[in-house]
């Protein structure tokens, strides 16, 4: 059973590489605007193409992994994403947008299939930790890319940045092909089932996950802007606060995974976290004009809490799935997350512009409360 850690390591590496594309590319927004001669809304559409492509194909990739196994699906998806990223390096803004849409569509294979690999290799008593490690790869991949990609784009140009992402993605796809295997006795579905799983508990979990993404992406999209533009904090300091929250959130994913293994429950800890982040965002709203150190002292742990629950939801979705259909279940749960991640930043931004910063914080708290209520349903 030691081999399961090899599978987990490769799966986490694939997850982090996928995050490098959809979370790392925003780090070179200024270079993308200059290279393609785009306005700010246009570059937003360009970057959003990755999320759109991912959301459109998550369930289909999950169902394919249930039928064919995660090795084949992740290898095909990784190779396809690498080719799309290379295409993005060779054309104009329109071609780059279509290529990034394709990169998202192919890259979505990792989200469901790598989770399925962990679900099949790890027993119930270790899945929380294993999924926590896998989910921690997302902020780590984004952080590393955020540090490296701007250097590449500034020194060698935007096409080189796309080529760099393509090379890393292709290398990881090769690692998947070599090292990811199914454990003895792994169950595959025969394909006669419908594409979706109609379990009300899984549907409620997916909707609750989507609601919990609202506070998560409110913090991710607005924290630097809140501190820098609204409260006058230096950009470098605001970015450091954001990085601290990301690091704490990544560590929190491991901690809550261990917690869920100890209490033999994924939903119970999610309920506690939903309440905690709702309270945190309400306090942040009340402290909007408090001294900056006081606001930061509440904002950082609140943002970290909003980041740390994902592994619990993914594990719960896989455990709710019928035998051989964990990939489909993870695809459903992730689709709700990506839909919410696509909608939250612009909606939260509109609330800030037309109402106030505290109103955006309260909106995040309301979403967390709604998720808590859904998680209470039997």
Protein Blocks (a to p, Z undefined) as FASTA:
>chain_A
ZZmmmmmmmmmmmmmmmmmmmmmmmmmmmmmmmmnopafklmmmmmmmmmmmmmmmmmmm
mmmmmmnopklmmmmmmmmmmmmmmmmmmmcfklmmmmmmmmmmmmmmmmmmmmmmmmmm
pcfklmmmmmmmmmmmmmmmmmmmmmmmmmmmmmnojklmmmmmmmmmmmmmmmmmmmmc
cdehiacdehlacfbdcbfklmmmmmmmmmmmmmmmmmmmmmmmmmmmmnopafklmmmm
mmmmmmmmmmmmmmmmmmmmmnopaklmmmmmmmmmmmmmmmmmmmmmgcfklmmmmmmm
mmmmmmmmmmmmmmmmmmmpcghilmmmmmmmmmmmmmmmmmmmmmmmmmmmmmcmklmm
mmmmmmmmmmmmmmmpZZ
